[in-house]
Amino acid sequence: MIAASPPQKKFLNSINYFRGIAIIIIVAAHSYGIANWNVYKNPTLFEQFFYALNLNGSVFFLFISGFLYNHIFYPRFNYLKFMIKKVKYVLVPYLICSAIPILYAVFVDSKGGFLLDSLKDKPLQAILWFLATGRAVYAYWYIPMIMLIFVISPLINILIKSKNLLYAILGLIPISMIVHRPLHNMNPIHSLVYFIPVYLLGIYSSIHQKQIYAFLKSNRVKIAIVVLAIALGLIQVLIFNVNGNFSKDFWSITIPDINLLQKILLCFLLMSLLDNYEDTDITAMKKTAETSFAIYFIHPFLLKPLTLFIRSLELGFQGNLFTLIIATFLVVIIAMAIAYILKFLLKGNSRYIIGW
């Protein structure tokens, strides 16, 4: 008798909307130059707090990735098929989108500050270094790290089956808080150590989603999460005096990265709030979510030209939250438009270039 295939899992609108919100948060964190908002120039307490709140949005993406890994791939996991798909639609777009920036950085602008001095006369090693770190394109550090997580999926599956997933998460989060994010996001193994508990937490949340949603349904719980998130943000900027992300060398010991805890709390808050819209059709959010990976690949190429354009206008005022919202909306809309054009021109082949 042939064993029945696992039942097809329900498409989750709420998690899909979460993905759309996550990419908007990430784009916003990269759009301060376009917004002409220098949050380091005599910042107010609000500016410091908001910047700390806005950055480290990659935590949301890792949480969602882990959630969807359990929801979609784990029930019918086939390592070879899984990795082939990730190579085709994650690694290949990364290689294609990185190619020209890497060649430019290695052969044209080796003094531009991206390349290590020790590699400036070693083009092959320099190319491999750029591919391993994602350093040639802003925000592309994420791909080498997430590919490492995909590679170790069998180990993650063993952990899931062992029923020790929660213990592993609770043990790994303090390590992440100690090691912080790597300086300039240049070390994918360091990034893996930092982000892996968030990915596992996404998996755990998918497995136990009914219990988690039931717990988060209480308004008191939601209010407690908001209060704790605000408190952590204020501690970060007022006591630890850290703007944005916590980052350092792997082995150096400093203050704990409490921003990670804040973002984990916000993962659960957003997860709970968006569950209220599970059966609601929000077209704008669906379009943003379905093009989120394309927005990720495209938006770094928009940042510099748009920032230079804004600077050329010589605006006589400092940007603010309002200009950041406009800048973020502009980048997202342009990136989506480019994605739709490429999708129209290349049909299904666009997935090999922009992941969508």
C-alpha positions as CSV (number, residue, x, y, z in Angstrom):
1,M,0.0,0.0,0.0
2,I,1.3,3.4,-0.9
3,A,1.5,5.9,2.0
4,A,-0.7,8.9,1.7
5,S,1.0,12.2,1.1
6,P,0.8,14.8,4.0
7,P,-2.3,17.0,3.5
8,Q,-1.7,20.3,1.8
9,K,-1.4,23.1,4.4
10,K,-3.7,26.0,4.4
11,F,-2.3,29.3,2.9
12,L,-1.9,31.7,5.7
13,N,-2.9,35.3,4.8
14,S,-1.8,36.6,8.1
15,I,1.8,35.3,7.7
16,N,1.8,36.5,4.1
17,Y,0.8,40.0,5.3
18,F,3.6,39.8,7.9
19,R,6.0,39.1,5.1
20,G,4.8,42.3,3.3
21,I,5.2,44.4,6.5
22,A,8.6,42.9,7.1
23,I,10.0,44.0,3.7
24,I,8.5,47.5,4.3
25,I,10.3,47.7,7.6
26,I,13.6,46.6,6.1
27,V,13.3,49.1,3.2
28,A,12.5,51.8,5.7
29,A,15.7,51.0,7.6
30,H,17.7,51.6,4.4
31,S,15.9,54.8,3.3
32,Y,17.1,57.3,5.8
33,G,19.4,58.9,3.2
34,I,16.6,59.3,0.7
35,A,14.4,60.8,3.5
36,N,17.2,63.2,4.3
37,W,16.9,62.2,7.9
38,N,20.2,62.1,9.7
39,V,19.3,60.3,12.9
40,Y,22.9,60.6,14.2
41,K,22.9,64.4,14.0
42,N,21.9,65.7,17.5
43,P,19.1,63.1,17.6
44,T,16.1,63.6,19.9
45,L,15.1,60.8,22.2
46,F,12.3,59.9,19.8
47,E,14.7,59.7,16.8
48,Q,17.1,57.4,18.7
49,F,14.2,55.3,19.9
50,F,12.5,55.0,16.5
51,Y,15.8,54.2,14.8
52,A,16.5,51.4,17.3
53,L,12.9,50.2,16.7
54,N,13.2,50.3,12.9
55,L,16.5,48.5,12.5
56,N,17.1,44.7,12.8
57,G,14.0,44.0,10.8
58,S,15.8,40.9,9.4
59,V,14.6,39.2,12.6
60,F,11.1,39.4,11.2
61,F,12.2,37.8,8.0
62,L,14.0,34.9,9.8
63,F,11.0,34.3,12.0
64,I,8.7,34.2,9.0
65,S,11.1,31.9,7.1
66,G,11.2,29.5,10.0
67,F,7.4,29.5,10.4
68,L,6.9,28.8,6.7
69,Y,9.6,26.2,6.7
70,N,7.6,24.1,9.2
71,H,4.3,25.0,7.6
72,I,5.3,24.2,4.0
73,F,8.5,22.1,3.7
74,Y,8.9,20.0,6.8
75,P,5.7,17.9,6.4
76,R,6.9,16.6,3.0
77,F,10.6,17.3,3.3
78,N,13.0,16.1,0.6
79,Y,16.5,17.6,1.1
80,L,17.6,17.3,-2.6
81,K,14.4,18.9,-4.0
82,F,14.4,21.5,-1.2
83,M,18.0,22.6,-1.9
84,I,17.6,22.6,-5.7
85,K,14.7,24.9,-5.3
86,K,16.6,27.2,-3.0
87,V,19.6,27.2,-5.3
88,K,17.4,28.1,-8.3
89,Y,15.3,30.8,-6.7
90,V,17.5,32.2,-4.0
91,L,21.2,31.6,-4.8
92,V,21.0,32.1,-8.6
93,P,19.2,35.5,-8.3
94,Y,21.8,36.4,-5.7
95,L,24.7,35.5,-8.1
96,I,23.1,37.3,-11.0
97,C,22.2,40.5,-9.1
98,S,25.7,40.5,-7.5
99,A,27.7,39.9,-10.6
100,I,28.1,43.5,-12.0
101,P,28.6,45.1,-8.5
102,I,31.2,42.5,-7.7
103,L,33.1,42.9,-10.9
104,Y,32.9,46.7,-10.6
105,A,34.2,46.6,-7.0
106,V,37.1,44.2,-7.9
107,F,38.3,45.6,-11.3
108,V,37.1,49.2,-11.4
109,D,36.7,50.6,-7.9
110,S,38.9,48.4,-5.7
111,K,39.6,51.5,-3.5
112,G,35.9,52.2,-2.9
113,G,36.1,50.9,0.7
114,F,34.2,47.6,0.3
115,L,37.2,45.3,-0.5
116,L,39.7,44.2,2.1
117,D,43.2,45.6,1.5
118,S,44.6,42.1,1.6
119,L,42.5,41.1,-1.4
120,K,42.9,44.1,-3.7
121,D,45.6,42.4,-5.8
122,K,43.9,39.0,-5.7
123,P,40.8,39.3,-8.0
124,L,39.7,35.6,-7.8
125,Q,39.9,35.6,-4.0
126,A,38.2,39.0,-3.9
127,I,35.3,37.7,-6.0
128,L,34.9,34.7,-3.8
129,W,35.0,36.9,-0.7
130,F,32.3,39.1,-2.0
131,L,30.1,36.1,-2.8
132,A,30.7,34.6,0.6
133,T,29.9,37.9,2.5
134,G,27.3,39.6,0.2
135,R,29.3,42.8,0.8
136,A,29.2,44.1,-2.8
137,V,25.5,45.0,-2.6
138,Y,23.8,46.6,0.4
139,A,21.6,44.1,2.3
140,Y,22.8,41.0,0.3
141,W,24.6,39.7,3.4
142,Y,21.3,37.9,4.1
143,I,21.7,35.4,1.3
144,P,24.9,33.6,2.3
145,M,23.5,33.3,5.8
146,I,20.1,32.0,4.9
147,M,21.7,29.5,2.5
148,L,23.7,28.2,5.4
149,I,20.5,27.7,7.3
150,F,19.0,25.8,4.4
151,V,22.0,23.6,4.1
152,I,21.7,22.5,7.8
153,S,18.0,21.7,7.4
154,P,18.4,18.0,8.2
155,L,20.0,18.9,11.5
156,I,17.0,21.2,12.2
157,N,14.7,18.4,11.4
158,I,16.4,16.2,13.9
159,L,16.0,18.9,16.5
160,I,12.3,19.2,15.7
161,K,11.8,15.5,16.0
162,S,13.7,15.3,19.3
163,K,11.0,17.5,21.0
164,N,13.9,19.6,22.4
165,L,13.3,22.6,20.1
166,L,12.2,25.0,22.8
167,Y,15.2,24.1,25.0
168,A,17.5,24.8,22.1
169,I,15.9,28.1,21.4
170,L,16.1,29.2,25.1
171,G,19.8,28.1,25.1
172,L,20.7,29.9,21.8
173,I,19.0,33.2,22.4
174,P,21.4,34.2,25.2
175,I,24.3,33.3,22.9
176,S,22.9,35.5,20.2
177,M,22.6,38.4,22.7
178,I,26.2,37.9,23.6
179,V,27.7,37.6,20.1
180,H,25.5,40.4,18.5
181,R,25.4,40.8,14.7
182,P,28.7,40.8,12.9
183,L,30.4,44.1,12.1
184,H,29.1,45.3,8.7
185,N,27.3,42.0,8.4
186,M,30.4,40.6,6.8
187,N,30.5,37.1,8.4
188,P,27.8,34.7,7.4
189,I,28.7,32.1,10.1
190,H,28.5,34.8,12.8
191,S,25.2,35.9,11.3
192,L,24.0,32.3,11.4
193,V,24.8,32.0,15.1
194,Y,22.9,35.3,15.8
195,F,19.8,34.5,13.7
196,I,19.4,30.7,14.1
197,P,17.3,30.9,17.3
198,V,14.9,33.3,15.6
199,Y,14.5,30.9,12.7
200,L,13.9,28.0,15.2
201,L,11.4,30.2,17.1
202,G,9.5,30.7,13.8
203,I,9.4,26.9,13.5
204,Y,8.2,26.5,17.1
205,S,5.6,29.1,16.6
206,S,4.3,27.3,13.5
207,I,4.1,24.0,15.4
208,H,2.3,25.5,18.4
209,Q,0.4,28.3,16.6
210,K,-3.0,27.4,18.1
211,Q,-1.7,27.7,21.7
212,I,0.3,30.8,20.9
213,Y,-2.6,32.6,19.2
214,A,-4.8,31.6,22.1
215,F,-2.3,33.1,24.6
216,L,-1.8,36.3,22.6
217,K,-5.5,36.9,22.2
218,S,-5.7,38.7,25.5
219,N,-5.4,42.5,25.2
220,R,-3.5,42.4,28.5
221,V,-0.8,40.3,26.9
222,K,-0.6,42.6,23.8
223,I,-0.3,45.6,26.1
224,A,2.4,43.9,28.1
225,I,4.4,43.1,24.9
226,V,4.1,46.8,23.8
227,V,5.3,48.0,27.2
228,L,8.2,45.6,27.3
229,A,9.2,46.5,23.7
230,I,9.2,50.2,24.5
231,A,11.1,49.6,27.7
232,L,13.8,47.6,25.9
233,G,14.1,50.4,23.3
234,L,14.5,53.1,25.9
235,I,17.1,51.0,27.8
236,Q,19.0,50.5,24.5
237,V,19.3,54.2,23.8
238,L,19.3,55.8,27.3
239,I,21.4,53.2,29.2
240,F,23.3,51.2,26.6
241,N,23.7,54.3,24.3
242,V,23.3,52.1,21.1
243,N,21.6,53.5,18.0
244,G,20.3,50.9,15.6
245,N,21.8,47.4,15.6
246,F,24.1,45.9,18.1
247,S,27.2,44.7,16.2
248,K,30.7,43.7,17.2
249,D,33.5,41.1,16.7
250,F,32.3,37.6,17.6
251,W,34.5,37.0,20.6
252,S,34.5,40.4,22.2
253,I,32.3,40.7,25.3
254,T,30.2,43.8,25.8
255,I,26.6,44.6,26.7
256,P,23.8,42.2,25.8
257,D,21.8,42.7,22.5
258,I,18.4,43.6,24.0
259,N,17.2,44.7,20.5
260,L,16.9,41.0,19.6
261,L,14.5,40.5,22.5
262,Q,12.5,43.6,21.4
263,K,12.2,42.2,17.9
264,I,11.2,38.8,19.1
265,L,8.4,40.3,21.2
266,L,7.3,42.3,18.2
267,C,7.2,39.1,16.1
268,F,4.6,37.7,18.4
269,L,2.7,41.0,18.5
270,L,2.5,41.3,14.7
271,M,1.7,37.6,14.4
272,S,-1.2,38.1,16.8
273,L,-2.5,41.4,15.4
274,L,-2.4,40.1,11.8
275,D,-4.3,37.0,12.7
276,N,-7.3,39.2,13.0
277,Y,-7.1,39.7,9.2
278,E,-6.6,36.0,8.3
279,D,-9.9,36.0,6.4
280,T,-9.6,39.5,5.1
281,D,-8.5,40.2,1.5
282,I,-6.0,43.2,1.6
283,T,-4.9,43.5,-2.0
284,A,-2.1,46.0,-1.4
285,M,-0.5,43.8,1.3
286,K,-0.9,40.7,-0.8
287,K,0.9,42.4,-3.7
288,T,3.7,43.7,-1.5
289,A,4.1,40.2,0.1
290,E,4.2,38.3,-3.1
291,T,6.8,40.6,-4.5
292,S,8.8,40.9,-1.2
293,F,11.8,38.9,-2.4
294,A,11.9,40.8,-5.6
295,I,11.8,44.1,-3.6
296,Y,14.6,42.8,-1.5
297,F,16.8,42.1,-4.6
298,I,15.9,45.3,-6.4
299,H,15.8,48.0,-3.7
300,P,19.5,48.2,-2.9
301,F,20.1,49.5,-6.5
302,L,17.6,52.3,-5.9
303,L,19.1,53.7,-2.7
304,K,22.2,55.5,-4.0
305,P,20.7,57.2,-7.0
306,L,17.7,58.3,-5.1
307,T,19.8,59.6,-2.2
308,L,22.1,61.5,-4.6
309,F,19.0,63.0,-6.3
310,I,17.6,64.2,-2.9
311,R,21.0,65.7,-2.0
312,S,21.3,67.5,-5.3
313,L,18.1,69.3,-4.4
314,E,19.9,70.8,-1.4
315,L,16.8,70.8,0.8
316,G,17.1,73.2,3.7
317,F,15.5,71.0,6.3
318,Q,16.3,67.8,8.2
319,G,14.1,64.9,7.4
320,N,11.7,63.2,9.8
321,L,9.3,60.3,10.2
322,F,7.0,61.8,7.5
323,T,9.8,62.0,4.9
324,L,10.9,58.5,5.8
325,I,7.4,57.2,5.2
326,I,7.4,58.9,1.8
327,A,10.9,57.6,0.9
328,T,10.0,54.1,1.9
329,F,6.8,54.2,-0.1
330,L,8.7,55.5,-3.1
331,V,11.4,52.8,-3.0
332,V,8.8,50.0,-2.5
333,I,6.6,51.2,-5.4
334,I,9.6,51.6,-7.8
335,A,11.0,48.2,-6.8
336,M,7.5,46.6,-7.3
337,A,7.1,48.3,-10.7
338,I,10.5,47.0,-11.8
339,A,9.6,43.6,-10.6
340,Y,6.3,43.5,-12.5
341,I,8.1,44.7,-15.7
342,L,10.7,42.0,-15.4
343,K,8.0,39.5,-14.7
344,F,6.1,40.6,-17.8
345,L,9.2,40.5,-20.0
346,L,10.8,37.3,-18.7
347,K,7.7,35.4,-17.6
348,G,8.7,32.6,-15.3
349,N,12.4,33.1,-15.9
350,S,12.2,36.3,-13.7
351,R,12.5,34.0,-10.7
352,Y,16.1,33.3,-11.7
353,I,16.9,37.0,-11.6
354,I,14.8,38.6,-8.8
355,G,13.4,35.5,-7.0
356,W,9.9,36.1,-8.2
